Amino acid sequence: MSDTVLDVQGLTCPLPVLKANKALRGLPGGARLVVLATDPASVADFRAFCGETGHELLAFAEVDGVLRFTLRKRASA
């Protein structure tokens, strides 16, 4: 299964998390979503989002100001 990529660069809190949540709803359990964001607040937002929803934050990296989050949708969602 390939990763789904969601580009929310240029959007600010809370839009990156809201759009990621919407994208995850359309994916099967266990699927991976890669989110590309530029809002520094997204780091804390995605950690909190995953903690509250049960989705897993697999990886986080920043390259040239672009934040890359790799999420795995919880199996029962």
C-alpha positions, 0 to 999 in steps of 0.5 A: 500500500502506498502512502497518501500525501496531503500538502497543506503548506501555507495553511495555519493552525488549525487547518493542517490538522483538520484537513489531515483528519478529513483525509484519514477518514477516507483511508482504511485502517492501517493506511499511512498519510504523509502531511507536508506543512509549514506552520511551526504550530503543527508539531504540537498540534499533530502530537496532540491530535495523534494522542487524542485520536489513537492514530500513530505519529510514525515520523516527523522531519523538517527540511528547508522549512517544510514539516513532514509528518507520517501518520498511520490511521488506527485500525478501528477508525 
